[in-house]
């Protein structure tokens, strides 16, 4: 926690985060944990909504993407975002896959879809804090 707080103070701003998950309990948890870490959070309830939000206002520093959502799942959404970034010559946003399926091969499937990192559910505050710390310096110094 101290390292994360010092890093944010040193870099002078919080992250703009999109948290995409169709489960209201997970949405509330992500919202609460990210806001406690002083980040700005926008929620999406499915992959299409996440894509629409990102392509209309590509200002997110980080995306947490549930891989099992209705309408457009996280794999499809990630592939769409990566294609959109390439087409529009945008720097790829870090996308962290979230999945409750912690079976062998799931992480590899996520990486093949184009995610930058992977977290299994259920998410806890320390796990999330560490993942943010892992990415914050790279994001905010670029």
N, C-alpha and C positions, 0 to 999 in steps of 0.2 A: 504494500500500500504506500509506503513512504517513497519508494523508487518511482511509482506511478505519479504520485502527487508532485514530486520534485520535477519529474519530466514534463508534466503539463505546465507547471509554473515557468519552467525554463523555456518552453516553446511558445508560451503566451496565448494559447487558445485550446479550446476543447475540440473534440472531433464531431463532425456531422455524420451521424450513423443512421443507416436504414436497417431496421430489424424486421425481417419478413418471416411470419409464422402464422398459421391459420388457427392455432390453439390459443384461446383467450388467456388461459393460465400462463402459458409461455410468454405471451405478449406482455402481460403485466409484470412478470418476473424480469424480462429483458429491459423493459421500460424503467422499472425501479432500480435495477442494478446499474444500468448505464447512466441514468440521471444522478445517482449517488456518486458516480465518478465524474460528474460535471460535464457529461457529453450531451449534445442535442440529439434527440431521437425522433425518427419518423417511422411509423408502423405501416407495414403492408400485410394484407391478409392472404395474399396468394401471389404466385410468381408473376402473373400478368400485371397486377397492381405494382409490384416492385419494379418491373421493367418500365411501365408507364412513368412512374415517379422519377426513375433515374434518367430516362431519355428526355423527359420534359425539362428537368432541372438537374443536370449532371454535376451536382455540387457535393455529393456524398464522399466522405473520406474513406468510409468502410461500410461494407454490407454484410450482415449476418443473414444467411439464407437457409431456411428450413428446406430440406430436400424433398419432403413429402407434403405437398400442398395441393389443393384443388385448382381447377381451371388451367393452371400452368405450374408444373412442379419445379423444384429448385434446379434440377438438371437442365430442363428446357430453358428456364429463365437465365441461368448462368451462360448457356451457349448463346442465347439471344443477345445478352449484354456484351459478351466478348465480340460477337460479330458486329454489333452496333458500334462499339468502341473502335474496332478496326476500320470500319467504313467511314467513321467521322474523325479518324486520326486522334482519338482521345487516349490518354494514358489509362491503362487498365486500373480500375478501382479494386482494391483487395476485397475479395469475397470469401467469407468464412462459412463453410458448410456446417449446418447443424443437422444431426440425424439421431434418431432414437435407435436406429438399426446399427448396432455395433458389431456386425458380423464381419468375418474376414472378407476382404474384397470391397467393402463399402467405401472406405477411404479412397482406394484406388479409383473406383467408379466416379467419385466426386472430383478427384483431380483430373481425370480424363475429360470431364465436362467443362473444366476450366477454372475451378475454384483455386484460391490462393492458399487456403488453410482449412483445417477440419477440426470440429469439436463434436463429441458425442453428448447426447442428452442422458440424464437430466443435467442441466447447467447449474453450477454453483457459483457463488460470488467470487471465490478465489480463482477458480478456473477462468472465469470471464475477465477478471482483473489482469491475470497473467497474459491472456491472449491479447488484450488491449495493449498492455505494456510491450509485448513482442512486436506489435505493429506500429504503435504510436510514433516512435522516433523516426522510422522510415517514412511514414505518412507526412508528418508535420515538417520534416526537414527537406522535403522535395518541392 
